[in-house]
Amino acid sequence: MTIRGYVLVETEVGRTQAVGDAIRHIQSQFASVRAVDTVTGPYDVIVQLEASDLDNLGKSITSDIQNLDGVQRTTTCLAVNLA
C-alpha cells in the first residue's frame, strides 16, 4: 500500500523559488517527491509525496522538507480513498 500526501508549504518572503528547487532535488530515504508546484494564495509551494506508510511520510516532512532554509510552516493533507 502507498500513502500519498500533499504538503502545503509557507516560505519566507523571497524564498519560494529556492525552496521549490530544493524540494525538487530531495533524495529522501523515506518518501518520493512526485510533484512540486509553486502556487499563489496562502501557501507558496505544494508538494505531492508518496511513501510506504504514514510514519515514513511524516519522517520525510519533518526531516527533509521542514529543515530546508526558507521553510516557515507546513500543512499536510493525506489522500484517502472513499470508494
N, C-alpha and C positions, 0 to 999 in steps of 0.2 A: 504494500500500500504506500502511496505517496501523499505527503501533506503539502498543500500549496498555500502560500500566504502572500498577502500584499502588504508591503511595508511603506507607510506614508512618512516621508522624511521632511522635517523642517530644518533648513540650513541657516547658518549665519548669513547676514546680508553680504552679497557679493561672492558667495562661495558655492552657489548652486551648480555651476558648470564643473568646478573642481570636484565636488562631492559626487556628482553623477559619473564623471570619468573614473574616479577612484572605485566606485561600486562596480562599474563595468569590468574592472580588472581584478576584482577579488577572486582569489583561488582558495576557496573555503574547503575545509575538510568536513564541514557539517551540512552544507546545502549548496544547491546550484542556483546561480543567478540566471533566470530565464529572460527577464526583460528589465530595462531601466529607462524610464521616461521622465524628462523634466516637464513640469506642468505649471499652470497658473492657478491661483487660488490660495487657500490656506496652507497647502503643502507645496513643496518645491520639487521633490523627486518622488516618484512611485516606483517601487521595486517589486518584481514578482520573483519569489523564491520557491524552490521545491526541495523537500527533504524527506528522508526515510521515515521520520517520526517527529512528533511535536517537540521533543527535547532537543533534537538536532536543529530544528528550525529556530528555536529560541536561542540556542548557542550561537548560531550564525548571526542573529540580530544583535545580540549583546557583545559578542567577540569581534565580529567582522564589520558591522555597519556602525554601531553606536560609538566605537572607538576611533572612527575616522575624524580627522581635523575638519571642522566646519559643520559637523552634525550637532544640532541643538536638541532635537527631540524626535522620537519615532512613535508611530501608532501602527499596530499590526491588525490586519483583518484576515481571518482564516477563511479559506474557501470551503464550503460544505456542499454535499450532495443531498438535496432534499427529495430526490426521487425514490 
